[in-house]
Each structure stands twice: as structure tokens, then as C-alpha cells.
Amino acid sequence: MNVKKIQLRNDIITYLNEFPASEVKEIASHVGVSKQTLYYHIKLLLKDEKIEVVDRNIVNGIEKLLKKIEKRINKISKLIL
């Protein structure tokens, strides 16, 4: 896997760990990608079970997913090294 993609996913996980109730716009802005790119990487992180959905809220008709970081953050960090 591309080192930049690994770093991006690690940045997403780190941000979610610090701010688990963040909205897509905030996360995308922080890691420097579009919302569409962020959705793509979130989908892969969910598939790989690096993060999981722990709560779902409807806010103004839009589902807001709150994600919880699992202990696997170390696994991604090790891939970067």
C-alpha cells in the first residue's frame, strides 16, 4: 500500500481518536482531503475493522456516524515505520 494512503488513514484514526463525534467536513479539512476522499478511506477503515460505528444519530435528516477507534491504531502506526 502507498505510504501516503497509510499516513492519511493514520491521520484519520488519530483525529477520530481525539474527536470521536467529528463531522465529515471537520475531519476532511483537518487531514486535507475532499469529503468524497474521506468517505472512501472511512469505508476502507470500517471494512478492515480499524474503526467501528458505535452510534448513529439523525441530524437534520442526515445520518451522523460516530466512530470509535479500536486498539488496532498501533498496527497502522507500525506500517508507517
N, C-alpha and C positions, 0 to 999 in steps of 0.2 A: 504494500500500500504506500502511496505517496506520503512523504514526510509532512507536507503542508496539510494534507487531509487529516493526518493523525493529530497534528498540533491544533487544528481547528476544532476537532472533536474533543480534544482535551480541554481547550478553552471553553467550549460549550458546557462540558461537565463541571468544570471549575466554577463557572458563573452560576450554573443551576445549584451547585452545592452551597454557594453563598447567598443566592437569592432564588429560592425554590418556587416562589409564586410569580416569577417574572413573566412578562408578556413577550410574545414573539418579537415585537418591534424593539423592545429594550435589549433582548438577547442579540438580535441581528446587528443592532447598532454597536453593541459592545464588542462583538467578535469581528465586525467589519464585513458582513456578507448581506445579501438580499434576504428578504423573508422567505422567498422560494428556496434558496440555497439552504437556509437554516432548516426549513421543513424537511428537506431531503436528508440532511445529516441527523436530525432528530429521529426520523423514521428508521434510519440505519442503527442508531444507538438503541432504540427500542427493540429492534429485531435482534441485535446482538446482546440484549439484556444488560446493557451498561447503565441504562436508566429505566424506570418504570413509572407508569401513571398511577398515582395514588389517590387522586381525587379529580372529579370533573365538576365544573360549575358552568352554568349558563349565564353569561353576562351580555345583556342587550342582544340576546338571540345568538350569540357566538359562544361556542364551547371553548372554555379556557382550561387547558390541561395543566395540572400541577404535577411536576415531575420530581421524583425522589432519586437521589444518587445512591447507587449501591456501592458496596465496598470494593467494587472492581475498578475504581479510579486508578488504583496503583498499577493495574495491568496495562492500562493505556499509557500511563506515565513511563513505564518501563519500555514500551515500544518506541517511545520518542528517543530514549537514550540509546 
